Amino acid sequence: MAKLNFGGVEENVVTREEFPLSKAQEVLRSETVAVIGYGVQGPGQALNQKDNGINVIVGQRKNSKSWDKAVRDGFVPGETLFEIEEALEKGTIICYLLSDAAQIELWPTVQKHLTPGKALYFSHGFGITFNEQTGIIPPAGVDVFLVAPKGSGTSLRRMFLEGRGLNSSFAIYQDATGKAWERVVALGIAVGSGYLFETDFKKEVFSDLTGERGTLMGCIQGIFAAQYEVLRSKGHTPSEAFNETVEELTQSLMPLVAENGMDWMYANCSTTAQRGALDWWKKFKDATKPVFEELYESVATGKESQRSIDLNSQPDYREKLEAELTELRESELWQAGKTVRSLRPENQSVEA
């Protein structure tokens, strides 16, 4: 494991050069990796492992949409696709990739199949960190670890097919066999990680819940909506407001920031944009930092996890969720976005 220096702070990382796929294949040669759940992370992780030569099976409820998707993706019923309990029995490494609420519901079934020597794999620290709320307490005889790709399962699969990797964190909660480190790192490489950085379950879930509610989705949607509404109230058209708020950021600037960093972007824009960005970024930081402090405290004290568990377990949750998503989808901001996206050159047919 290498150490990288980030401005004086050292972190433990594992690269694909240090731990190549051939080594991961050797470590996992005698394992059967059972991916339980085929929703958000399941397809990308299962397919990447399959393509990387790992013995992977999928456990999913029969006659469900996810079962049918697994069949379309090439998993064969009775060979590499099984009912959940049969997959749990066959697997030596259980990749527990159901939603947090579904993990709580299925845990009694999973627990009885965690015989000594097996491994329990997560891609989120939620169930273990908040075990007083979830009841997920693994038996002593199994390895427990996580690999958390820093992006969606769709991105993980897309980047894999492009020959790239999506960076992931990894953590070990319990090393019962003495082989937990090589097992988790091998899985991290097999699912298509660019590089792996070390964390622990609590830090993973605290940062993840903060990020989802913050700059990854919640905060960015709030900032988009605020700027869009101000521009519209000042007489700008939906197209102009959307392009200046979302389209230019996502289509032009963020790819450059991803490649080169925000410091590079500041140094390579017009002097007018540069001056304005330098003058205003600290004001936005000062305005939003108290909100992030409040958010992190809500995560760390278990308020966010309890709210998620309480709401997601209600019988009418899906209906209420759809109503909230419909409100977002039908807002003028994202209706304008739908129109603008349709006008991108790649989405238009050109007559010969």
Residue pairs with C-beta under 8 A, 6 or more apart in sequence:
1 12
1 13
1 14
1 18
1 198
2 12
2 13
2 14
2 15
2 18
3 10
3 11
3 12
3 13
4 10
4 11
4 13
11 197
11 198
12 197
12 198
13 195
13 196
13 197
13 198
14 170
14 185
14 188
14 189
14 195
14 196
15 195
15 196
16 165
16 189
16 193
16 194
16 195
19 185
19 186
19 189
20 189
21 52
21 189
21 190
23 186
23 189
24 52
24 54
24 185
24 186
24 187
24 189
24 190
25 52
25 53
25 54
25 186
25 190
27 182
27 183
27 185
27 186
28 54
28 55
28 93
28 183
28 186
28 187
28 190
30 92
31 54
31 55
31 92
31 93
31 183
32 55
32 56
32 57
32 90
32 91
32 92
32 93
33 49
33 54
33 55
33 56
33 57
33 91
33 92
33 93
33 95
33 187
34 56
34 57
34 58
34 59
34 87
34 88
34 90
34 91
34 93
34 94
34 95
35 42
35 45
35 46
35 49
35 56
35 57
35 58
35 59
35 87
35 95
35 97
36 42
36 59
36 60
36 84
36 87
36 88
36 91
36 94
36 95
36 96
36 97
36 98
36 106
36 110
37 59
37 60
37 66
37 96
37 97
37 98
37 99
37 102
38 46
38 58
38 60
38 66
38 67
38 69
38 70
38 97
39 66
39 97
39 98
39 99
40 97
40 99
40 152
40 153
41 97
41 123
41 149
41 152
41 153
41 156
42 58
42 66
42 95
42 97
42 153
43 69
43 70
43 73
43 153
43 157
44 149
44 152
44 153
44 154
44 155
44 156
44 157
44 160
44 191
44 192
45 95
45 97
45 123
45 149
45 153
45 156
45 191
45 192
46 56
46 58
46 70
46 73
46 75
46 95
47 73
47 74
47 157
48 156
48 157
48 160
48 190
48 191
48 192
49 56
49 187
49 190
49 191
50 56
50 74
50 75
50 80
51 160
52 190
52 192
54 190
56 80
57 75
57 80
57 81
57 82
57 87
57 90
57 91
58 70
58 75
58 80
58 81
58 82
58 87
59 82
59 83
59 84
59 85
59 86
59 87
59 88
59 91
60 66
60 67
60 70
60 81
60 83
60 84
60 87
61 67
61 83
61 84
62 83
67 81
70 81
71 77
71 81
75 81
82 90
84 106
84 109
85 109
85 113
88 94
88 109
88 110
88 113
89 113
91 113
91 118
92 117
92 118
92 119
93 118
93 119
93 121
93 183
93 187
94 110
94 113
94 114
94 118
94 119
94 120
94 121
95 121
95 123
95 187
96 103
96 110
96 120
96 121
96 122
96 127
97 123
98 106
99 312
100 124
100 126
100 127
100 134
100 308
100 309
100 312
101 308
101 309
101 312
101 313
103 126
103 127
103 134
103 136
104 127
104 134
104 135
104 136
104 309
104 313
107 127
107 134
107 135
107 136
110 120
111 138
111 139
114 120
114 138
114 139
114 141
114 142
115 141
115 142
116 139
116 141
116 142
116 176
117 141
117 142
117 176
117 177
118 142
118 143
119 142
119 143
119 144
119 145
119 177
119 180
119 183
120 138
120 142
120 143
120 144
120 145
121 145
121 146
121 147
121 184
121 187
122 128
122 144
122 145
122 146
122 148
122 201
123 146
123 147
123 148
123 149
124 146
124 148
124 204
124 205
124 208
125 146
125 148
125 171
125 200
125 201
125 202
125 203
125 204
125 205
125 208
126 134
126 205
126 209
126 305
127 134
127 136
128 136
128 138
128 144
128 173
128 201
129 201
129 202
129 205
129 206
129 305
130 205
130 302
130 305
130 306
131 137
132 302
133 302
133 305
133 306
133 309
134 309
138 144
138 173
138 174
140 174
140 176
141 176
142 174
142 176
143 172
143 174
143 175
143 176
143 177
143 179
143 180
143 183
143 184
144 172
144 173
144 174
144 180
145 170
145 171
145 172
145 173
145 174
145 180
145 183
145 184
146 169
146 170
146 171
146 173
146 184
146 201
146 204
147 168
147 169
147 170
147 184
147 187
147 188
147 191
147 193
147 196
148 168
148 169
148 170
148 171
148 204
148 208
149 155
149 156
149 166
149 167
149 168
149 191
149 192
149 193
150 166
150 167
150 168
150 169
151 159
151 166
155 166
156 166
156 191
156 192
157 192
159 165
159 166
159 192
159 194
160 166
160 192
164 194
165 192
165 193
165 194
165 195
166 192
166 193
166 194
167 193
167 194
167 195
167 196
167 197
168 188
168 191
168 193
168 194
168 195
168 196
168 197
169 196
169 197
169 198
169 199
169 204
170 184
170 185
170 188
170 196
170 197
170 198
170 199
171 184
171 198
171 199
171 200
171 201
171 203
171 204
172 180
172 181
172 184
173 200
173 201
174 180
175 181
177 183
185 196
188 196
189 196
199 207
205 299
205 305
206 296
206 299
206 300
209 299
209 304
209 305
210 292
210 295
210 296
210 299
212 218
213 219
213 295
213 299
213 304
214 292
214 295
219 288
219 291
221 328
224 245
224 246
224 333
225 331
225 333
227 241
227 244
227 245
228 241
228 242
228 245
228 246
228 332
228 333
228 336
229 333
231 240
231 241
231 244
231 245
232 238
232 241
232 332
236 244
238 332
238 335
238 336
238 339
239 336
239 339
239 340
241 336
242 333
242 336
242 337
242 340
243 340
245 333
246 333
246 337
247 337
247 340
253 265
256 264
256 265
256 268
257 264
257 265
260 268
266 274
266 277
266 278
267 274
269 277
298 304
299 305
311 317
311 320
314 320
328 334
341 347
342 348
